[in-house]
Amino acid sequence: MASIRVHNPLAPRLRRTRMILARDIESTLKAVGDELVNEIDRNLSGRVLHFRTGRLWASWRDPQVVRWPKSWTLTLGSDVPYARIHEFGGWTGAGHRTHIPQRPYLRRAVLKLMPRIQKRLQNAVWDILRWT
C-alpha cells in the first residue's frame, strides 16, 4: 500500500501561536476582571450606593476566567442576596411592599471600561500575531 505524507512546516508555529494567544488572552481577561472589580469598588464606595456595612462592596472579588474549546468567559459576581435588587431595582421586603430604584454599579463599570477592554484584547491578539 502506498501512502503520501505532506509535511507542513507551519504546523509547529501555528500550535505555538495558539498556545501563546490563549495564555495572553487569559491573562488579559484576568487583568480586565481586576479593572472591573476596581471600578465596581469605586461605584460602591459612594458614587452609586451609600457605603453602609461594606458587605456588598467586599463581595466583589476574584474574577474567574474559564477557557472553553473556542472561547473564554470572564465571570465576576456577588453572592450577597441584595446585589441584584440594587443593580436592577424592583420590589422587595415583607410582602414586596418596598420599591428599590435601580442603582447600576456593575453595568456602569462595564460601560465605562468597554472601549478600554476591547482595545486591550485587540492589542493582545495583534501583539501575538505580529511576533509569531
NUSEDREN-947150 format. One record per residue (C-alpha): residue in three letters; x, y, z. Coordinates in Angstrom, 1 decimal, always signed. Layout:
BEGIN
ATOM  residuo       X       Y       Z
ATOM      ALA       X       Y       Z
...
***
This chain:
BEGIN
ATOM  residuo       X       Y       Z
ATOM      MET    +0.0    +0.0    +0.0
ATOM      ALA    +1.3    +3.5    -0.9
ATOM      SER    +0.9    +6.5    +1.3
ATOM      ILE    +1.7   +10.1    +0.9
ATOM      ARG    +2.8   +12.2    +3.8
ATOM      VAL    +2.8   +16.0    +3.5
ATOM      HIS    +4.9   +18.0    +5.9
ATOM      ASN    +3.5   +21.3    +6.9
ATOM      PRO    +6.4   +23.5    +8.1
ATOM      LEU    +4.0   +26.0    +9.7
ATOM      ALA    +2.2   +23.5   +11.9
ATOM      PRO    +4.5   +23.8   +14.9
ATOM      ARG    +4.5   +27.6   +14.6
ATOM      LEU    +0.7   +27.6   +14.5
ATOM      ARG    +0.4   +25.4   +17.5
ATOM      ARG    +2.8   +27.7   +19.4
ATOM      THR    +0.9   +30.8   +18.3
ATOM      ARG    -2.4   +29.3   +19.5
ATOM      MET    -0.8   +28.4   +22.9
ATOM      ILE    +0.7   +31.9   +23.3
ATOM      LEU    -2.5   +33.5   +22.2
ATOM      ALA    -4.6   +31.5   +24.7
ATOM      ARG    -2.2   +32.4   +27.5
ATOM      ASP    -2.2   +36.1   +26.7
ATOM      ILE    -5.9   +36.3   +26.2
ATOM      GLU    -6.5   +34.6   +29.6
ATOM      SER    -4.0   +37.0   +31.3
ATOM      THR    -5.6   +40.0   +29.6
ATOM      LEU    -9.1   +38.9   +30.7
ATOM      LYS    -7.8   +38.4   +34.3
ATOM      ALA    -6.4   +42.0   +34.2
ATOM      VAL    -9.7   +43.3   +32.8
ATOM      GLY   -11.6   +41.5   +35.5
ATOM      ASP    -9.4   +43.2   +38.1
ATOM      GLU   -10.0   +46.5   +36.5
ATOM      LEU   -13.8   +45.9   +36.6
ATOM      VAL   -13.7   +45.0   +40.2
ATOM      ASN   -11.7   +48.2   +41.0
ATOM      GLU   -14.3   +50.3   +39.1
ATOM      ILE   -17.2   +48.4   +40.9
ATOM      ASP   -15.4   +49.2   +44.2
ATOM      ARG   -15.3   +52.9   +43.3
ATOM      ASN   -19.0   +52.8   +42.3
ATOM      LEU   -20.0   +51.1   +45.6
ATOM      SER   -17.9   +53.4   +47.7
ATOM      GLY   -20.3   +56.3   +47.5
ATOM      ARG   -20.7   +57.1   +43.8
ATOM      VAL   -23.8   +54.9   +43.3
ATOM      LEU   -24.6   +53.4   +46.7
ATOM      HIS   -24.1   +54.8   +50.1
ATOM      PHE   -21.5   +52.8   +51.9
ATOM      ARG   -23.0   +51.2   +54.9
ATOM      THR   -21.8   +47.8   +56.1
ATOM      GLY   -19.4   +47.2   +53.2
ATOM      ARG   -20.8   +43.6   +52.7
ATOM      LEU   -21.8   +44.2   +49.1
ATOM      TRP   -18.5   +46.1   +48.4
ATOM      ALA   -16.5   +43.3   +49.9
ATOM      SER   -18.3   +40.6   +47.9
ATOM      TRP   -16.9   +41.7   +44.5
ATOM      ARG   -13.6   +39.9   +44.4
ATOM      ASP   -11.7   +37.2   +42.4
ATOM      PRO   -12.9   +37.4   +38.8
ATOM      GLN   -12.7   +33.9   +37.2
ATOM      VAL   -11.6   +33.2   +33.6
ATOM      VAL   -12.9   +30.0   +32.1
ATOM      ARG   -11.5   +28.7   +28.8
ATOM      TRP   -13.9   +26.8   +26.6
ATOM      PRO   -12.9   +25.0   +23.4
ATOM      LYS   -13.4   +28.1   +21.2
ATOM      SER   -13.9   +31.0   +23.6
ATOM      TRP   -13.2   +32.4   +27.1
ATOM      THR   -15.6   +33.6   +29.7
ATOM      LEU   -14.9   +36.2   +32.3
ATOM      THR   -17.2   +35.8   +35.3
ATOM      LEU   -17.5   +38.0   +38.3
ATOM      GLY   -20.3   +38.5   +40.7
ATOM      SER   -21.6   +38.8   +44.2
ATOM      ASP   -23.1   +36.3   +46.5
ATOM      VAL   -24.9   +39.0   +48.5
ATOM      PRO   -28.7   +38.5   +48.1
ATOM      TYR   -29.5   +42.2   +47.6
ATOM      ALA   -26.8   +42.8   +44.9
ATOM      ARG   -29.3   +42.1   +42.2
ATOM      ILE   -32.0   +44.4   +43.6
ATOM      HIS   -29.6   +47.3   +43.8
ATOM      GLU   -28.3   +46.7   +40.2
ATOM      PHE   -31.8   +46.3   +38.6
ATOM      GLY   -34.2   +47.8   +41.1
ATOM      GLY   -37.6   +46.2   +42.0
ATOM      TRP   -39.9   +45.3   +44.8
ATOM      THR   -38.5   +43.7   +48.0
ATOM      GLY   -39.2   +43.3   +51.7
ATOM      ALA   -42.1   +41.7   +53.5
ATOM      GLY   -44.9   +41.3   +51.0
ATOM      HIS   -42.8   +43.0   +48.3
ATOM      ARG   -44.1   +46.4   +49.5
ATOM      THR   -40.8   +48.3   +49.3
ATOM      HIS   -39.6   +49.6   +46.0
ATOM      ILE   -35.9   +50.0   +45.5
ATOM      PRO   -34.8   +52.1   +42.5
ATOM      GLN   -32.1   +50.7   +40.3
ATOM      ARG   -28.6   +51.8   +41.1
ATOM      PRO   -26.4   +50.2   +38.5
ATOM      TYR   -22.9   +49.8   +39.7
ATOM      LEU   -21.9   +46.8   +37.6
ATOM      ARG   -23.4   +47.9   +34.3
ATOM      ARG   -21.9   +51.4   +34.8
ATOM      ALA   -18.5   +49.9   +35.3
ATOM      VAL   -18.7   +47.7   +32.2
ATOM      LEU   -20.0   +50.5   +30.0
ATOM      LYS   -17.3   +52.9   +31.2
ATOM      LEU   -14.5   +50.4   +30.7
ATOM      MET   -15.8   +48.7   +27.5
ATOM      PRO   -13.7   +50.7   +25.0
ATOM      ARG   -10.6   +50.1   +27.0
ATOM      ILE   -11.4   +46.4   +27.4
ATOM      GLN   -11.9   +46.0   +23.7
ATOM      LYS    -8.7   +47.8   +22.9
ATOM      ARG    -6.7   +45.6   +25.4
ATOM      LEU    -8.0   +42.4   +23.9
ATOM      GLN    -7.4   +43.6   +20.4
ATOM      ASN    -3.8   +44.6   +21.3
ATOM      ALA    -3.1   +41.2   +22.9
ATOM      VAL    -4.2   +39.4   +19.7
ATOM      TRP    -2.3   +41.8   +17.4
ATOM      ASP    +0.9   +41.5   +19.5
ATOM      ILE    +0.8   +37.7   +19.2
ATOM      LEU    +0.1   +37.7   +15.5
ATOM      ARG    +2.8   +40.3   +14.9
ATOM      TRP    +5.6   +38.5   +16.8
ATOM      THR    +5.0   +34.8   +16.0
***
